[in-house]
Amino acid sequence: MVKRRNQLWSLIVIIVLGAGLFAVLIWGNLRYVSRNPGGNDFLVHWVGTQAFIQEGLSPYSDATALKIQTMVYGRAALPGEHELRVAYPLYSIFLFLPFALIQDYNLARAVWMAVLEAGLLLTAFLTLRLVRWKPKPLVLAAFLLFSVFWYHALRPVILGNAVILVALVIVGILLAIRAGQDELAGILLGLITIKPHVVILFLGFVCFWAAFNRRWKIILWLVISVALLSAVALLLIPDWPMQNLREILRYTEYSPPGTVTAALTELMPGIGSRLGTVISILVGVVTLVEWVIARKAAFRGFLWAACFTLTASQWIGIQTDPGNFIVVYPALALAFAVWVERWRSGGVVLSIITMLLILVGIWSIFLNTVEYTYQPVQSPVMFFPLPLAAFLLLYWIRWWAVKPPSVWYDLLQEAK
């Protein structure tokens, strides 16, 4: 009885402290957004959802796009400017609905940023659990600071990009698969389709692996969850799939370079297009080879291949943006965990040095190449640092990550 009462009080304290911290985040964010207009990734969907629930306008309509553009530019977008149109599946409005009910944009943005910040912290803790790394307090503090303040975490918070929540759910999917909770994994796979271009390759790999390992519930519940979400959205706007498809097809016409080929074409007009095509084809071939190798792998091999797939998604030719690269984060954590597993204190030092290099290096590249227009616009060069680093780290640890200790040196290290 006493133990149960103590547990209840502990839970109450945790809830109160969590609520207090969340309130502090909102307060700090509100001060930030009042001085720094922007958050356009969130604004697009906030306005799109409001237009639908308040006026019955389709989020994909020209009228809704004009509302968004007027908030950002004070007028309709001019030729060559980003048109800021909704391109997510219609059922994404269920995610943005609670925030669309907040009429003041700055307050809605501040609350949304707090959710994303909490998502970053939760992603960090769940990723440590995923890769089975239990760092000591000082190392944990360094890892959490890196997880929140490196470029590919902080930028999507500032822009209000929902990809942070997608990254969180991806980690949850991998944990569910390891635990044998295939129904949950399938449902979560369905939820991340709010950003289909970011996760389509990952979805393909998980279904490929699940089929070979006869874990049909993962695929079944993915199909069921997407079908239910789509069906509910059809009740709201019967032709939303066609409207959404039109927006997806026109997105590349007004958006910054969204593939490695487009990025290289802008950086190197002469050879960039051919070089980018070669890179995408090479990455695609290597990805298929890794899928075949991992088709019946145990979880260690599956996890490495999943991290590789998330990294390959950025260079394979699917439309994306460096603002979405937070999904590569588990690959970095996996490398750190394997180093520590293999070399103990040496692995910790190597991990901290790598975190520092990635943190400082990518921010330095951004600050030295950024272009200031209606908001700071990143250079196409940002397509390259993180995927390149992730590929190098993944192949460095590949053998140790996929195979359990087998040689005498590894067994001796395990025994220490």
Secondary structure as GFF3:
##gff-version 3
##sequence-region A 1 416
A	DSSP	alpha_helix	2	35	.	.	.	ID=ss1
A	DSSP	alpha_helix	40	55	.	.	.	ID=ss2
A	DSSP	alpha_helix	62	73	.	.	.	ID=ss3
A	DSSP	three_ten_helix	90	92	.	.	.	ID=ss4
A	DSSP	alpha_helix	93	100	.	.	.	ID=ss5
A	DSSP	alpha_helix	105	130	.	.	.	ID=ss6
A	DSSP	alpha_helix	137	149	.	.	.	ID=ss7
A	DSSP	alpha_helix	151	159	.	.	.	ID=ss8
A	DSSP	alpha_helix	163	178	.	.	.	ID=ss9
A	DSSP	alpha_helix	182	191	.	.	.	ID=ss10
A	DSSP	three_ten_helix	192	194	.	.	.	ID=ss11
A	DSSP	alpha_helix	196	212	.	.	.	ID=ss12
A	DSSP	alpha_helix	216	236	.	.	.	ID=ss13
A	DSSP	alpha_helix	240	254	.	.	.	ID=ss14
A	DSSP	alpha_helix	260	267	.	.	.	ID=ss15
A	DSSP	alpha_helix	272	293	.	.	.	ID=ss16
A	DSSP	alpha_helix	299	312	.	.	.	ID=ss17
A	DSSP	three_ten_helix	322	328	.	.	.	ID=ss18
A	DSSP	alpha_helix	329	343	.	.	.	ID=ss19
A	DSSP	alpha_helix	345	369	.	.	.	ID=ss20
A	DSSP	beta_strand	371	372	.	.	.	ID=ss21
A	DSSP	beta_strand	376	377	.	.	.	ID=ss22
A	DSSP	three_ten_helix	380	383	.	.	.	ID=ss23
A	DSSP	alpha_helix	385	402	.	.	.	ID=ss24
A	DSSP	alpha_helix	408	415	.	.	.	ID=ss25
###
